[in-house]
């Protein structure tokens, strides 16, 4: 079982916290990829600002800072009263 828990514990989080964190990022990236793929095939479809390239990069940087902060402080990611609230990104949409 240590093969599944070594990396998360090195990061200062549990297996399930790491799982949730990684799944959340993968869902966001998948949504962005699908939006860009649709836009590539159908250029008249615009990409929502929250999924454009700048907002996606900002999201990844924010999440990386969040997980590094949690690991540095050795605090669980999901503690009561410590909900993650992503910053709003008002970047222009790709047209």
C-alpha positions as CSV (number, residue, x, y, z in Angstrom):
1,X,0.0,0.0,0.0
2,X,3.0,2.3,0.5
3,X,3.3,2.7,-3.3
4,X,0.0,4.7,-3.2
5,X,0.8,6.7,-0.1
6,X,4.5,7.6,-0.3
7,X,4.1,10.6,-2.6
8,X,1.0,12.1,-0.9
9,X,2.6,11.7,2.5
10,X,5.8,13.4,1.2
11,X,3.6,16.3,0.2
12,X,2.0,16.4,3.6
13,X,-1.4,15.3,2.5
14,X,-3.4,12.1,2.7
15,X,-4.0,9.7,-0.2
16,X,-7.6,10.9,-0.6
17,X,-6.7,14.6,-0.3
18,X,-4.1,14.0,-3.1
19,X,-6.6,12.1,-5.1
20,X,-9.2,14.9,-4.9
21,X,-6.6,17.6,-5.7
22,X,-5.3,15.7,-8.8
23,X,-8.8,14.8,-10.0
24,X,-9.9,18.4,-9.6
25,X,-6.9,19.6,-11.8
26,X,-7.5,16.9,-14.4
27,X,-11.2,17.8,-14.7
28,X,-10.3,21.5,-15.2
29,X,-7.7,20.6,-17.8
30,X,-10.0,18.2,-19.6
31,X,-12.6,20.9,-19.8
32,X,-10.1,23.4,-21.2
33,X,-8.8,20.8,-23.7
34,X,-12.4,20.1,-24.9
35,X,-13.1,23.8,-25.2
36,X,-10.0,24.3,-27.3
37,X,-10.7,21.2,-29.4
38,X,-14.2,22.4,-30.2
39,X,-12.9,25.9,-31.0
40,X,-10.3,24.4,-33.3
41,X,-13.0,22.5,-35.2
42,X,-15.6,25.2,-35.1
43,X,-13.9,28.6,-34.9
44,X,-17.2,30.4,-34.4
45,X,-17.5,28.7,-30.9
46,X,-15.9,30.9,-28.3
47,X,-14.0,29.7,-25.3
48,X,-15.4,30.9,-21.9
49,X,-13.0,33.2,-20.1
50,X,-12.7,30.8,-17.2
51,X,-11.4,28.1,-19.5
52,X,-9.1,30.2,-21.8
53,X,-5.3,29.7,-21.7
54,X,-4.5,32.6,-19.3
55,X,-7.2,31.6,-16.8
56,X,-6.2,27.9,-17.0
57,X,-2.5,28.8,-16.3
58,X,-3.6,31.1,-13.5
59,X,-5.7,28.3,-12.0
60,X,-2.8,25.9,-12.1
61,X,-0.5,28.3,-10.5
62,X,-3.1,29.1,-7.8
63,X,-3.7,25.4,-7.1
64,X,0.1,24.7,-7.0
65,X,0.6,27.5,-4.4
66,X,-2.4,26.1,-2.4
67,X,-1.0,22.5,-2.3
68,X,2.5,23.7,-1.5
69,X,1.2,25.9,1.3
70,X,-0.8,23.1,2.7
71,X,2.2,20.8,2.6
72,X,4.5,23.4,4.1
73,X,2.1,24.0,7.0
74,X,1.3,20.3,7.2
75,X,-2.4,21.1,7.3
76,X,-5.0,18.9,5.7
77,X,-6.5,20.3,2.5
78,X,-10.1,20.0,3.7
79,X,-10.4,21.4,7.2
80,X,-13.6,23.0,8.4
81,X,-13.6,26.7,7.7
82,X,-10.7,26.4,5.3
83,X,-12.4,26.0,1.9
84,X,-10.5,26.6,-1.2
85,X,-11.9,29.5,-3.2
86,X,-10.2,29.9,-6.6
87,X,-9.5,33.5,-7.6
88,X,-11.7,35.0,-10.3
89,X,-9.9,35.6,-13.6
90,X,-11.1,38.3,-15.9
91,X,-9.0,37.5,-18.9
92,X,-10.2,38.0,-22.4
93,X,-11.9,35.1,-24.1
94,X,-10.3,33.5,-27.2
95,X,-12.3,34.3,-30.3
